[in-house]
Amino acid sequence: MSPDPLIHDQGYRRYAGRRHPVGSSWIVIARNHVRATVRQKRILALLVFSWVPFVVRAVQIYVASSFDQARFLAATPQTFREFLVQQSIFVFLVSMALGGLIADDRRANALQLYLSKPLTRIEYIGGKLVVLMAFLLGITLVPALLLLLLQTMFSGSFAFVTANLFLLPAIVLFSLLQALVSAFALLALSSLSNSRRFVAAMYAGTVFFTSALVQILRAMTGSRAWTWLSPRDLLDVVAAAVFRASGTPSIPLPVALLAIAVIVGGSIAILERRVRAVEIVR
């Protein structure tokens, strides 16, 4: 009796697809989220609008370099500090817009699906973190470095850079700290809920409540030491220190850096706990 031609051998077949190295799964998560984010018109419009201060500063640098009557507009190290502090409002808005990075997965029960694959918690969190860091550094570090480049080009010399060698590391350090604090705090809050709107409300409430609390405590006690309670005020202390601003800081720089480390460490602990709680044992 001849075998049925419709019956096919279902034995083992060697996988012929592309094999990705172990530990690279976060790249897939980050790439897909970046693509999905830039397709959202509201977020894309916000990202474009966040570059308006860069255009204003670029025009200021050009005018100051081209016309002697406008020398009072010439860039100083504090110009770059003011620009990055000004960009904090866009860091806040972009972070709120991306509040669903983990919350959306929790709502769709996709977190369990992610972790049922050859994907570790670190890779999952890392992929989400890269998305936030990419967009936040894209509106802080990148335009600030471009402004420094424009300053050199318009002036026609490296005199400004050589006279302020601390400026480049100051821009990089402050931009990274600003992005890391916002990114880790937002991801931690996003892991606590399955509603991106609630996450955005918690994030905004945390930022505004801590700042208001510091102001109230300062008014009641007359002490500026309460700065450690507010992430935004902590970053102001760091900005003043790395850009060598004049004046006495409200708290010492090491205390501010320690408080920031506690915020980031606490956020990591929350993330690890919340993601591990739904991890499927493979």
C-alpha positions, 0 to 999 in steps of 0.5 A: 500500500503506497503512503498517502502523498498528503502526509508529510514527515513532521520530524526534527528540522534544523532551524534555518533562521537568523540566530541572535546572540544571547543578551541582545533581546533588549535591542528588539524591544527598544527598536520596536518601541522607538518606531511605535513612538515616532509614529504617534503624531502627538509625541512626534510634535512634542519632540519637534517643539522641544527643539525650539529653544535650541533654535533660539539659542543658536540664533543668539550665538550667531548674532553675538558672533556676527555683530559687535553691537550684540556682544552682550548676547555672547554665550557663557558656560551659564548659557548651556546650564540655563539651556539644559535646565530650561529643557527640563520642562520637555524632559518632564512632558516627554516622560509623561507621554511615555508613561505606558512603557510598562503599564501598557504591557501590564494592561494587555498581559504582555509582560507574562508573554515577554518573560515566557520567552528567552528574555531576562528581566534585565533585558526587558527593563533595559529595552524600556530604559533605552527608549526613554534615554534615547528620547530624553538625551535627544532633547538635552545632550544632543542639542546642547552639544550642537550648541557648543559646536555652533559656538565654535563654528560661528566664532571661527576658533576653539578659544571658547572651548579651550577657555572652558574645558570643563564644559563638555564633561559638564554637559554630558554628566548633567544630561545623563543624570537628568535623563537617568533620574527621570527614566528610572522614576517613570519606569518604576511608576509605570510598573505599579499600574496598568494605566498610562494616564494614572502613571502620568498623574503619579509622575506629575504629582511626585514632581510637583508635590516634592517641589512644593513640599520643599518650598513649604518646609523652607518657609517654615524652618528657614533652612535650605537643607530640605532640597534633598526631598525634591529631585528637581532641586537636587538636579539644580544643585548638580547643575550649579556645581558642574557648570561652576555657577557662583553662589552657595548651594543649598546642600553640598554636592556629595549629598545631592549625588547621594540623594539622586543615587537613592532615588535611582536605586529605589526605582531599580528595586521597585522595577526588579520586584514588580517585574519579578512578580509576574515572571514565569518560571521557564 
